[in-house]
Amino acid sequence: MSAVQQLGPLQAREWLNGGRGQLLDVREHWEYELVHLPGATLIPLGELPQRWTELNRALPVLVYCHHGLRSWHAACMLQMQGFGDLANLAGGIDAWARLLEPQMPRY
């Protein structure tokens, strides 16, 4: 089993711009409503054990949360379900906002 890739905001933006796969937001509904990355699928971490089948196991998955810890846990859970190409947005959407889109709401 390979380690989950840790991508900083710049690397994650390149990953997304390259159309590599699926973007998974594992924050809560209220967090998603406040701010999210375009094209993200919302499956809160607590719902992931019941809903991971909504994701395509054949495609890479970039997972994010607020600061990167929940998303790392989610990526590890997906890895245990047989997902192979997984990446975590290190620093989460907060790092994305600070470094790439300072106009984004932060909380």
Biopython code that builds the backbone (N, CA, C, O; Angstrom):
import numpy as np
from Bio.PDB.StructureBuilder import StructureBuilder

atoms = [
    (1, "MET", "N", (0.846, -1.167, 0.000)),
    (1, "MET", "CA", (0.000, 0.000, 0.000)),
    (1, "MET", "C", (0.901, 1.244, 0.000)),
    (1, "MET", "O", (1.771, 1.384, 0.860)),
    (2, "SER", "N", (0.692, 2.132, -0.954)),
    (2, "SER", "CA", (1.519, 3.329, -1.027)),
    (2, "SER", "C", (0.959, 4.418, -0.121)),
    (2, "SER", "O", (-0.219, 4.408, 0.238)),
    (3, "ALA", "N", (1.816, 5.341, 0.234)),
    (3, "ALA", "CA", (1.396, 6.450, 1.094)),
    (3, "ALA", "C", (0.497, 7.399, 0.317)),
    (3, "ALA", "O", (0.612, 7.529, -0.901)),
    (4, "VAL", "N", (-0.393, 8.055, 1.038)),
    (4, "VAL", "CA", (-1.260, 9.070, 0.441)),
    (4, "VAL", "C", (-0.393, 10.281, 0.115)),
    (4, "VAL", "O", (0.339, 10.774, 0.973)),
    (5, "GLN", "N", (-0.477, 10.758, -1.120)),
    (5, "GLN", "CA", (0.274, 11.945, -1.533)),
    (5, "GLN", "C", (-0.205, 13.163, -0.761)),
    (5, "GLN", "O", (-1.405, 13.322, -0.533)),
    (6, "GLN", "N", (0.709, 14.012, -0.363)),
    (6, "GLN", "CA", (0.376, 15.284, 0.267)),
    (6, "GLN", "C", (0.672, 16.377, -0.757)),
    (6, "GLN", "O", (1.825, 16.579, -1.138)),
    (7, "LEU", "N", (-0.358, 17.075, -1.199)),
    (7, "LEU", "CA", (-0.184, 18.138, -2.176)),
    (7, "LEU", "C", (-0.457, 19.485, -1.528)),
    (7, "LEU", "O", (-1.483, 19.669, -0.872)),
    (8, "GLY", "N", (0.451, 20.416, -1.709)),
    (8, "GLY", "CA", (0.207, 21.786, -1.277)),
    (8, "GLY", "C", (-0.786, 22.425, -2.237)),
    (8, "GLY", "O", (-1.110, 21.842, -3.271)),
    (9, "PRO", "N", (-1.270, 23.615, -1.905)),
    (9, "PRO", "CA", (-2.258, 24.273, -2.755)),
    (9, "PRO", "C", (-1.825, 24.444, -4.214)),
    (9, "PRO", "O", (-2.634, 24.233, -5.117)),
    (10, "LEU", "N", (-0.581, 24.818, -4.459)),
    (10, "LEU", "CA", (-0.112, 24.995, -5.845)),
    (10, "LEU", "C", (-0.140, 23.677, -6.603)),
    (10, "LEU", "O", (-0.596, 23.626, -7.746)),
    (11, "GLN", "N", (0.342, 22.614, -5.976)),
    (11, "GLN", "CA", (0.321, 21.293, -6.603)),
    (11, "GLN", "C", (-1.108, 20.822, -6.826)),
    (11, "GLN", "O", (-1.423, 20.240, -7.864)),
    (12, "ALA", "N", (-1.973, 21.078, -5.846)),
    (12, "ALA", "CA", (-3.373, 20.656, -5.966)),
    (12, "ALA", "C", (-4.062, 21.393, -7.111)),
    (12, "ALA", "O", (-4.859, 20.804, -7.841)),
    (13, "ARG", "N", (-3.759, 22.670, -7.267)),
    (13, "ARG", "CA", (-4.349, 23.432, -8.370)),
    (13, "ARG", "C", (-3.903, 22.846, -9.712)),
    (13, "ARG", "O", (-4.714, 22.720, -10.629)),
    (14, "GLU", "N", (-2.632, 22.491, -9.833)),
    (14, "GLU", "CA", (-2.135, 21.855, -11.059)),
    (14, "GLU", "C", (-2.855, 20.526, -11.288)),
    (14, "GLU", "O", (-3.231, 20.208, -12.416)),
    (15, "TRP", "N", (-3.044, 19.756, -10.228)),
    (15, "TRP", "CA", (-3.728, 18.468, -10.291)),
    (15, "TRP", "C", (-5.139, 18.672, -10.827)),
    (15, "TRP", "O", (-5.580, 17.954, -11.724)),
    (16, "LEU", "N", (-5.844, 19.655, -10.271)),
    (16, "LEU", "CA", (-7.217, 19.932, -10.687)),
    (16, "LEU", "C", (-7.273, 20.461, -12.117)),
    (16, "LEU", "O", (-8.128, 20.049, -12.901)),
    (17, "ASN", "N", (-6.363, 21.372, -12.456)),
    (17, "ASN", "CA", (-6.340, 21.937, -13.808)),
    (17, "ASN", "C", (-6.021, 20.875, -14.856)),
    (17, "ASN", "O", (-6.402, 21.000, -16.020)),
    (18, "GLY", "N", (-5.322, 19.835, -14.430)),
    (18, "GLY", "CA", (-4.986, 18.738, -15.335)),
    (18, "GLY", "C", (-6.131, 17.753, -15.513)),
    (18, "GLY", "O", (-6.013, 16.802, -16.285)),
    (19, "GLY", "N", (-7.247, 17.970, -14.802)),
    (19, "GLY", "CA", (-8.403, 17.086, -14.925)),
    (19, "GLY", "C", (-8.114, 15.660, -14.502)),
    (19, "GLY", "O", (-8.613, 14.710, -15.106)),
    (20, "ARG", "N", (-7.306, 15.511, -13.462)),
    (20, "ARG", "CA", (-6.837, 14.189, -13.065)),
    (20, "ARG", "C", (-7.898, 13.268, -12.501)),
    (20, "ARG", "O", (-7.766, 12.051, -12.637)),
    (21, "GLY", "N", (-8.946, 13.783, -11.873)),
    (21, "GLY", "CA", (-9.900, 12.863, -11.264)),
    (21, "GLY", "C", (-10.978, 13.561, -10.475)),
    (21, "GLY", "O", (-11.538, 14.566, -10.913)),
    (22, "GLN", "N", (-11.265, 13.015, -9.298)),
    (22, "GLN", "CA", (-12.373, 13.458, -8.455)),
    (22, "GLN", "C", (-11.877, 14.335, -7.321)),
    (22, "GLN", "O", (-10.798, 14.106, -6.774)),
    (23, "LEU", "N", (-12.661, 15.332, -6.971)),
    (23, "LEU", "CA", (-12.362, 16.215, -5.853)),
    (23, "LEU", "C", (-13.390, 15.931, -4.765)),
    (23, "LEU", "O", (-14.591, 16.086, -4.983)),
    (24, "LEU", "N", (-12.921, 15.520, -3.606)),
    (24, "LEU", "CA", (-13.798, 15.128, -2.502)),
    (24, "LEU", "C", (-13.615, 16.063, -1.313)),
    (24, "LEU", "O", (-12.508, 16.222, -0.799)),
    (25, "ASP", "N", (-14.702, 16.673, -0.886)),
    (25, "ASP", "CA", (-14.741, 17.539, 0.285)),
    (25, "ASP", "C", (-15.343, 16.729, 1.428)),
    (25, "ASP", "O", (-16.476, 16.261, 1.321)),
    (26, "VAL", "N", (-14.600, 16.558, 2.518)),
    (26, "VAL", "CA", (-15.088, 15.739, 3.632)),
    (26, "VAL", "C", (-15.480, 16.585, 4.850)),
    (26, "VAL", "O", (-15.586, 16.066, 5.961)),
    (27, "ARG", "N", (-15.695, 17.883, 4.637)),
    (27, "ARG", "CA", (-16.138, 18.751, 5.721)),
    (27, "ARG", "C", (-17.642, 18.586, 5.934)),
    (27, "ARG", "O", (-18.302, 17.824, 5.227)),
    (28, "GLU", "N", (-18.161, 19.298, 6.901)),
    (28, "GLU", "CA", (-19.592, 19.244, 7.194)),
    (28, "GLU", "C", (-20.366, 20.105, 6.193)),
    (28, "GLU", "O", (-19.797, 20.954, 5.508)),
    (29, "HIS", "N", (-21.678, 19.864, 6.128)),
    (29, "HIS", "CA", (-22.531, 20.598, 5.186)),
    (29, "HIS", "C", (-22.417, 22.109, 5.368)),
    (29, "HIS", "O", (-22.330, 22.837, 4.379)),
    (30, "TRP", "N", (-22.416, 22.594, 6.604)),
    (30, "TRP", "CA", (-22.359, 24.040, 6.841)),
    (30, "TRP", "C", (-21.048, 24.629, 6.344)),
    (30, "TRP", "O", (-21.017, 25.765, 5.870)),
    (31, "GLU", "N", (-19.960, 23.862, 6.450)),
    (31, "GLU", "CA", (-18.662, 24.342, 5.978)),
    (31, "GLU", "C", (-18.663, 24.448, 4.451)),
    (31, "GLU", "O", (-18.159, 25.415, 3.880)),
    (32, "TYR", "N", (-19.240, 23.428, 3.805)),
    (32, "TYR", "CA", (-19.339, 23.410, 2.351)),
    (32, "TYR", "C", (-20.173, 24.591, 1.856)),
    (32, "TYR", "O", (-19.821, 25.232, 0.866)),
    (33, "GLU", "N", (-21.277, 24.876, 2.547)),
    (33, "GLU", "CA", (-22.135, 25.989, 2.152)),
    (33, "GLU", "C", (-21.423, 27.330, 2.302)),
    (33, "GLU", "O", (-21.682, 28.258, 1.535)),
    (34, "LEU", "N", (-20.539, 27.438, 3.272)),
    (34, "LEU", "CA", (-19.783, 28.673, 3.490)),
    (34, "LEU", "C", (-18.779, 28.903, 2.361)),
    (34, "LEU", "O", (-18.681, 30.007, 1.825)),
    (35, "VAL", "N", (-18.036, 27.857, 2.003)),
    (35, "VAL", "CA", (-17.020, 27.964, 0.961)),
    (35, "VAL", "C", (-16.612, 26.556, 0.522)),
    (35, "VAL", "O", (-16.481, 25.651, 1.347)),
    (36, "HIS", "N", (-16.416, 26.387, -0.773)),
    (36, "HIS", "CA", (-15.931, 25.103, -1.287)),
    (36, "HIS", "C", (-15.233, 25.322, -2.623)),
    (36, "HIS", "O", (-15.373, 26.371, -3.252)),
    (37, "LEU", "N", (-14.488, 24.323, -3.036)),
    (37, "LEU", "CA", (-13.820, 24.377, -4.333)),
    (37, "LEU", "C", (-14.788, 23.902, -5.401)),
    (37, "LEU", "O", (-15.517, 22.935, -5.184)),
    (38, "PRO", "N", (-14.810, 24.564, -6.554)),
    (38, "PRO", "CA", (-15.731, 24.180, -7.632)),
    (38, "PRO", "C", (-15.529, 22.720, -8.055)),
    (38, "PRO", "O", (-14.403, 22.239, -8.182)),
    (39, "GLY", "N", (-16.631, 22.049, -8.263)),
    (39, "GLY", "CA", (-16.581, 20.664, -8.725)),
    (39, "GLY", "C", (-16.418, 19.625, -7.635)),
    (39, "GLY", "O", (-16.327, 18.432, -7.922)),
    (40, "ALA", "N", (-16.380, 20.066, -6.390)),
    (40, "ALA", "CA", (-16.180, 19.127, -5.283)),
    (40, "ALA", "C", (-17.456, 18.342, -4.988)),
    (40, "ALA", "O", (-18.567, 18.867, -5.060)),
    (41, "THR", "N", (-17.262, 17.081, -4.657)),
    (41, "THR", "CA", (-18.334, 16.231, -4.151)),
    (41, "THR", "C", (-18.265, 16.287, -2.637)),
    (41, "THR", "O", (-17.199, 16.073, -2.059)),
    (42, "LEU", "N", (-19.379, 16.569, -1.988)),
    (42, "LEU", "CA", (-19.409, 16.636, -0.532)),
    (42, "LEU", "C", (-19.852, 15.296, 0.039)),
    (42, "LEU", "O", (-20.962, 14.828, -0.215)),
    (43, "ILE", "N", (-18.962, 14.692, 0.816)),
    (43, "ILE", "CA", (-19.299, 13.520, 1.634)),
    (43, "ILE", "C", (-18.601, 13.757, 2.973)),
    (43, "ILE", "O", (-17.408, 13.484, 3.100)),
    (44, "PRO", "N", (-19.325, 14.260, 3.967)),
    (44, "PRO", "CA", (-18.695, 14.495, 5.265)),
    (44, "PRO", "C", (-18.000, 13.237, 5.794)),
    (44, "PRO", "O", (-18.463, 12.120, 5.568)),
    (45, "LEU", "N", (-16.900, 13.433, 6.489)),
    (45, "LEU", "CA", (-16.098, 12.311, 6.974)),
    (45, "LEU", "C", (-16.933, 11.273, 7.707)),
    (45, "LEU", "O", (-16.731, 10.075, 7.512)),
    (46, "GLY", "N", (-17.866, 11.706, 8.545)),
    (46, "GLY", "CA", (-18.697, 10.771, 9.302)),
    (46, "GLY", "C", (-19.618, 9.929, 8.432)),
    (46, "GLY", "O", (-20.082, 8.872, 8.859)),
    (47, "GLU", "N", (-19.887, 10.392, 7.208)),
    (47, "GLU", "CA", (-20.748, 9.654, 6.274)),
    (47, "GLU", "C", (-19.956, 8.790, 5.300)),
    (47, "GLU", "O", (-20.530, 7.959, 4.596)),
    (48, "LEU", "N", (-18.649, 8.982, 5.257)),
    (48, "LEU", "CA", (-17.831, 8.287, 4.262)),
    (48, "LEU", "C", (-17.909, 6.762, 4.340)),
    (48, "LEU", "O", (-17.949, 6.119, 3.292)),
    (49, "PRO", "N", (-17.933, 6.149, 5.531)),
    (49, "PRO", "CA", (-18.013, 4.687, 5.564)),
    (49, "PRO", "C", (-19.266, 4.127, 4.877)),
    (49, "PRO", "O", (-19.240, 3.005, 4.371)),
    (50, "GLN", "N", (-20.349, 4.889, 4.855)),
    (50, "GLN", "CA", (-21.568, 4.432, 4.196)),
    (50, "GLN", "C", (-21.665, 4.909, 2.742)),
    (50, "GLN", "O", (-22.449, 4.359, 1.968)),
    (51, "ARG", "N", (-20.883, 5.919, 2.361)),
    (51, "ARG", "CA", (-21.085, 6.543, 1.054)),
    (51, "ARG", "C", (-19.892, 6.460, 0.102)),
    (51, "ARG", "O", (-19.964, 7.005, -0.999)),
    (52, "TRP", "N", (-18.794, 5.796, 0.488)),
    (52, "TRP", "CA", (-17.619, 5.776, -0.371)),
    (52, "TRP", "C", (-17.912, 5.155, -1.733)),
    (52, "TRP", "O", (-17.185, 5.414, -2.692)),
    (53, "THR", "N", (-18.961, 4.343, -1.838)),
    (53, "THR", "CA", (-19.302, 3.712, -3.122)),
    (53, "THR", "C", (-19.802, 4.725, -4.146)),
    (53, "THR", "O", (-19.929, 4.393, -5.325)),
    (54, "GLU", "N", (-20.089, 5.957, -3.718)),
    (54, "GLU", "CA", (-20.490, 7.016, -4.651)),
    (54, "GLU", "C", (-19.311, 7.520, -5.471)),
    (54, "GLU", "O", (-19.495, 8.237, -6.455)),
    (55, "LEU", "N", (-18.099, 7.146, -5.066)),
    (55, "LEU", "CA", (-16.883, 7.569, -5.773)),
    (55, "LEU", "C", (-16.445, 6.481, -6.743)),
    (55, "LEU", "O", (-16.711, 5.299, -6.526)),
    (56, "ASN", "N", (-15.781, 6.882, -7.800)),
    (56, "ASN", "CA", (-15.262, 5.945, -8.790)),
    (56, "ASN", "C", (-13.869, 5.504, -8.375)),
    (56, "ASN", "O", (-12.923, 6.290, -8.402)),
    (57, "ARG", "N", (-13.753, 4.253, -7.996)),
    (57, "ARG", "CA", (-12.486, 3.700, -7.512)),
    (57, "ARG", "C", (-11.391, 3.721, -8.584)),
    (57, "ARG", "O", (-10.203, 3.699, -8.262)),
    (58, "ALA", "N", (-11.796, 3.762, -9.858)),
    (58, "ALA", "CA", (-10.829, 3.736, -10.961)),
    (58, "ALA", "C", (-10.179, 5.100, -11.213)),
    (58, "ALA", "O", (-9.172, 5.188, -11.915)),
    (59, "LEU", "N", (-10.755, 6.161, -10.639)),
    (59, "LEU", "CA", (-10.219, 7.502, -10.867)),
    (59, "LEU", "C", (-9.444, 8.004, -9.655)),
    (59, "LEU", "O", (-9.769, 7.645, -8.523)),
    (60, "PRO", "N", (-8.429, 8.826, -9.877)),
    (60, "PRO", "CA", (-7.726, 9.441, -8.750)),
    (60, "PRO", "C", (-8.679, 10.315, -7.937)),
    (60, "PRO", "O", (-9.658, 10.844, -8.466)),
    (61, "VAL", "N", (-8.380, 10.458, -6.645)),
    (61, "VAL", "CA", (-9.208, 11.271, -5.755)),
    (61, "VAL", "C", (-8.303, 12.242, -4.996)),
    (61, "VAL", "O", (-7.321, 11.840, -4.372)),
    (62, "LEU", "N", (-8.654, 13.523, -5.063)),
    (62, "LEU", "CA", (-8.015, 14.548, -4.240)),
    (62, "LEU", "C", (-9.005, 14.901, -3.146)),
    (62, "LEU", "O", (-10.122, 15.335, -3.428)),
    (63, "VAL", "N", (-8.600, 14.716, -1.899)),
    (63, "VAL", "CA", (-9.477, 14.922, -0.746)),
    (63, "VAL", "C", (-9.044, 16.189, -0.011)),
    (63, "VAL", "O", (-7.852, 16.459, 0.141)),
    (64, "TYR", "N", (-10.044, 16.969, 0.446)),
    (64, "TYR", "CA", (-9.698, 18.151, 1.238)),
    (64, "TYR", "C", (-10.714, 18.375, 2.347)),
    (64, "TYR", "O", (-11.842, 17.884, 2.306)),
    (65, "CYS", "N", (-10.267, 19.137, 3.338)),
    (65, "CYS", "CA", (-11.114, 19.557, 4.456)),
    (65, "CYS", "C", (-10.690, 20.974, 4.838)),
    (65, "CYS", "O", (-10.226, 21.726, 3.981)),
    (66, "HIS", "N", (-10.838, 21.347, 6.094)),
    (66, "HIS", "CA", (-10.487, 22.697, 6.516)),
    (66, "HIS", "C", (-8.972, 22.891, 6.616)),
    (66, "HIS", "O", (-8.429, 23.836, 6.044)),
    (67, "HIS", "N", (-8.292, 22.001, 7.340)),
    (67, "HIS", "CA", (-6.846, 22.140, 7.522)),
    (67, "HIS", "C", (-6.030, 20.930, 7.058)),
    (67, "HIS", "O", (-4.800, 20.981, 7.086)),
    (68, "GLY", "N", (-6.675, 19.857, 6.638)),
    (68, "GLY", "CA", (-5.936, 18.725, 6.090)),
    (68, "GLY", "C", (-5.928, 17.454, 6.910)),
    (68, "GLY", "O", (-5.473, 16.419, 6.423)),
    (69, "LEU", "N", (-6.417, 17.495, 8.138)),
    (69, "LEU", "CA", (-6.387, 16.294, 8.975)),
    (69, "LEU", "C", (-7.544, 15.344, 8.678)),
    (69, "LEU", "O", (-7.330, 14.145, 8.497)),
    (70, "ARG", "N", (-8.759, 15.866, 8.626)),
    (70, "ARG", "CA", (-9.909, 15.007, 8.297)),
    (70, "ARG", "C", (-9.736, 14.391, 6.917)),
    (70, "ARG", "O", (-10.062, 13.222, 6.707)),
    (71, "SER", "N", (-9.224, 15.174, 5.981)),
    (71, "SER", "CA", (-9.068, 14.661, 4.620)),
    (71, "SER", "C", (-8.002, 13.570, 4.569)),
    (71, "SER", "O", (-8.126, 12.618, 3.798)),
    (72, "TRP", "N", (-6.963, 13.700, 5.379)),
    (72, "TRP", "CA", (-5.949, 12.643, 5.432)),
    (72, "TRP", "C", (-6.573, 11.354, 5.971)),
    (72, "TRP", "O", (-6.314, 10.270, 5.448)),
    (73, "HIS", "N", (-7.388, 11.472, 7.008)),
    (73, "HIS", "CA", (-8.088, 10.294, 7.549)),
    (73, "HIS", "C", (-9.002, 9.687, 6.479)),
    (73, "HIS", "O", (-9.059, 8.467, 6.323)),
    (74, "ALA", "N", (-9.709, 10.539, 5.751)),
    (74, "ALA", "CA", (-10.604, 10.063, 4.694)),
    (74, "ALA", "C", (-9.817, 9.332, 3.605)),
    (74, "ALA", "O", (-10.239, 8.276, 3.133)),
    (75, "ALA", "N", (-8.688, 9.886, 3.215)),
    (75, "ALA", "CA", (-7.869, 9.243, 2.182)),
    (75, "ALA", "C", (-7.384, 7.874, 2.660)),
    (75, "ALA", "O", (-7.348, 6.920, 1.883)),
    (76, "CYS", "N", (-7.015, 7.780, 3.925)),
    (76, "CYS", "CA", (-6.594, 6.478, 4.477)),
    (76, "CYS", "C", (-7.744, 5.488, 4.472)),
    (76, "CYS", "O", (-7.546, 4.309, 4.182)),
    (77, "MET", "N", (-8.956, 5.958, 4.792)),
    (77, "MET", "CA", (-10.139, 5.088, 4.748)),
    (77, "MET", "C", (-10.379, 4.594, 3.321)),
    (77, "MET", "O", (-10.658, 3.414, 3.107)),
    (78, "LEU", "N", (-10.270, 5.495, 2.352)),
    (78, "LEU", "CA", (-10.481, 5.110, 0.950)),
    (78, "LEU", "C", (-9.401, 4.132, 0.490)),
    (78, "LEU", "O", (-9.670, 3.211, -0.281)),
    (79, "GLN", "N", (-8.198, 4.342, 0.964)),
    (79, "GLN", "CA", (-7.106, 3.429, 0.614)),
    (79, "GLN", "C", (-7.430, 2.012, 1.102)),
    (79, "GLN", "O", (-7.143, 1.036, 0.408)),
    (80, "MET", "N", (-8.019, 1.902, 2.280)),
    (80, "MET", "CA", (-8.391, 0.596, 2.822)),
    (80, "MET", "C", (-9.525, -0.042, 2.021)),
    (80, "MET", "O", (-9.720, -1.256, 2.079)),
    (81, "GLN", "N", (-10.276, 0.778, 1.270)),
    (81, "GLN", "CA", (-11.359, 0.264, 0.424)),
    (81, "GLN", "C", (-10.878, -0.042, -0.992)),
    (81, "GLN", "O", (-11.683, -0.381, -1.860)),
    (82, "GLY", "N", (-9.582, 0.074, -1.228)),
    (82, "GLY", "CA", (-9.033, -0.300, -2.522)),
    (82, "GLY", "C", (-8.778, 0.839, -3.487)),
    (82, "GLY", "O", (-8.394, 0.600, -4.632)),
    (83, "PHE", "N", (-8.983, 2.077, -3.050)),
    (83, "PHE", "CA", (-8.646, 3.211, -3.905)),
    (83, "PHE", "C", (-7.123, 3.322, -3.954)),
    (83, "PHE", "O", (-6.455, 3.221, -2.925)),
    (84, "GLY", "N", (-6.583, 3.529, -5.143)),
    (84, "GLY", "CA", (-5.136, 3.521, -5.273)),
    (84, "GLY", "C", (-4.495, 4.884, -5.418)),
    (84, "GLY", "O", (-3.476, 5.146, -4.778)),
    (85, "ASP", "N", (-5.045, 5.747, -6.223)),
    (85, "ASP", "CA", (-4.427, 7.041, -6.511)),
    (85, "ASP", "C", (-5.116, 8.111, -5.684)),
    (85, "ASP", "O", (-6.135, 8.668, -6.094)),
    (86, "LEU", "N", (-4.551, 8.396, -4.510)),
    (86, "LEU", "CA", (-5.161, 9.315, -3.555)),
    (86, "LEU", "C", (-4.210, 10.442, -3.203)),
    (86, "LEU", "O", (-3.005, 10.234, -3.061)),
    (87, "ALA", "N", (-4.761, 11.629, -3.064)),
    (87, "ALA", "CA", (-3.966, 12.779, -2.637)),
    (87, "ALA", "C", (-4.764, 13.573, -1.614)),
    (87, "ALA", "O", (-5.993, 13.620, -1.658)),
    (88, "ASN", "N", (-4.045, 14.190, -0.703)),
    (88, "ASN", "CA", (-4.627, 15.019, 0.341)),
    (88, "ASN", "C", (-4.155, 16.453, 0.135)),
    (88, "ASN", "O", (-2.969, 16.690, -0.095)),
    (89, "LEU", "N", (-5.080, 17.413, 0.217)),
    (89, "LEU", "CA", (-4.707, 18.822, 0.143)),
    (89, "LEU", "C", (-4.125, 19.229, 1.497)),
    (89, "LEU", "O", (-4.863, 19.481, 2.450)),
    (90, "ALA", "N", (-2.808, 19.289, 1.569)),
    (90, "ALA", "CA", (-2.127, 19.665, 2.811)),
    (90, "ALA", "C", (-2.493, 21.103, 3.173)),
    (90, "ALA", "O", (-2.372, 22.009, 2.348)),
    (91, "GLY", "N", (-2.934, 21.302, 4.398)),
    (91, "GLY", "CA", (-3.345, 22.629, 4.843)),
    (91, "GLY", "C", (-4.794, 22.949, 4.538)),
    (91, "GLY", "O", (-5.324, 23.966, 4.989)),
    (92, "GLY", "N", (-5.439, 22.071, 3.765)),
    (92, "GLY", "CA", (-6.860, 22.190, 3.477)),
    (92, "GLY", "C", (-7.253, 23.444, 2.718)),
    (92, "GLY", "O", (-6.419, 24.145, 2.144)),
    (93, "ILE", "N", (-8.558, 23.701, 2.738)),
    (93, "ILE", "CA", (-9.094, 24.856, 2.022)),
    (93, "ILE", "C", (-8.595, 26.162, 2.642)),
    (93, "ILE", "O", (-8.573, 27.198, 1.977)),
    (94, "ASP", "N", (-8.196, 26.115, 3.910)),
    (94, "ASP", "CA", (-7.653, 27.310, 4.542)),
    (94, "ASP", "C", (-6.328, 27.706, 3.872)),
    (94, "ASP", "O", (-6.111, 28.884, 3.588)),
    (95, "ALA", "N", (-5.457, 26.748, 3.623)),
    (95, "ALA", "CA", (-4.185, 27.038, 2.934)),
    (95, "ALA", "C", (-4.451, 27.481, 1.500)),
    (95, "ALA", "O", (-3.787, 28.383, 0.988)),
    (96, "TRP", "N", (-5.427, 26.842, 0.855)),
    (96, "TRP", "CA", (-5.796, 27.229, -0.513)),
    (96, "TRP", "C", (-6.192, 28.710, -0.540)),
    (96, "TRP", "O", (-5.722, 29.469, -1.387)),
    (97, "ALA", "N", (-7.060, 29.109, 0.395)),
    (97, "ALA", "CA", (-7.524, 30.497, 0.448)),
    (97, "ALA", "C", (-6.368, 31.453, 0.737)),
    (97, "ALA", "O", (-6.248, 32.493, 0.090)),
    (98, "ARG", "N", (-5.529, 31.111, 1.694)),
    (98, "ARG", "CA", (-4.414, 31.992, 2.058)),
    (98, "ARG", "C", (-3.447, 32.193, 0.900)),
    (98, "ARG", "O", (-2.992, 33.309, 0.651)),
    (99, "LEU", "N", (-3.132, 31.103, 0.187)),
    (99, "LEU", "CA", (-2.089, 31.163, -0.839)),
    (99, "LEU", "C", (-2.592, 31.467, -2.246)),
    (99, "LEU", "O", (-1.888, 32.102, -3.030)),
    (100, "LEU", "N", (-3.792, 31.023, -2.568)),
    (100, "LEU", "CA", (-4.253, 31.123, -3.957)),
    (100, "LEU", "C", (-5.430, 32.060, -4.166)),
    (100, "LEU", "O", (-5.508, 32.733, -5.194)),
    (101, "GLU", "N", (-6.343, 32.115, -3.209)),
    (101, "GLU", "CA", (-7.559, 32.907, -3.388)),
    (101, "GLU", "C", (-7.895, 33.664, -2.103)),
    (101, "GLU", "O", (-8.812, 33.282, -1.375)),
    (102, "PRO", "N", (-7.151, 34.739, -1.827)),
    (102, "PRO", "CA", (-7.373, 35.457, -0.564)),
    (102, "PRO", "C", (-8.768, 36.067, -0.420)),
    (102, "PRO", "O", (-9.149, 36.459, 0.683)),
    (103, "GLN", "N", (-9.527, 36.155, -1.494)),
    (103, "GLN", "CA", (-10.887, 36.687, -1.407)),
    (103, "GLN", "C", (-11.879, 35.634, -0.905)),
    (103, "GLN", "O", (-13.016, 35.974, -0.578)),
    (104, "MET", "N", (-11.474, 34.375, -0.838)),
    (104, "MET", "CA", (-12.359, 33.309, -0.348)),
    (104, "MET", "C", (-12.652, 33.524, 1.136)),
    (104, "MET", "O", (-11.775, 33.950, 1.888)),
    (105, "PRO", "N", (-13.890, 33.228, 1.559)),
    (105, "PRO", "CA", (-14.186, 33.299, 2.999)),
    (105, "PRO", "C", (-13.321, 32.305, 3.764)),
    (105, "PRO", "O", (-13.087, 31.184, 3.313)),
    (106, "ARG", "N", (-12.852, 32.739, 4.927)),
    (106, "ARG", "CA", (-12.084, 31.849, 5.811)),
    (106, "ARG", "C", (-12.811, 31.792, 7.142)),
    (106, "ARG", "O", (-13.490, 32.739, 7.540)),
    (107, "TYR", "N", (-12.658, 30.671, 7.820)),
    (107, "TYR", "CA", (-13.315, 30.504, 9.119)),
    (107, "TYR", "C", (-12.426, 29.774, 10.066)),
    (107, "TYR", "O", (-12.807, 29.538, 11.212)),
]
sb = StructureBuilder()
sb.init_structure("model")
sb.init_model(0)
sb.init_chain("A")
sb.init_seg("    ")
for serial, (resi, resn, name, xyz) in enumerate(atoms, 1):
    if name == "N":
        sb.init_residue(resn, " ", resi, " ")
    sb.init_atom(name, np.array(xyz, "f"), 0.0, 1.0, " ", f" {name:<3s}", serial, name[0])
structure = sb.get_structure()
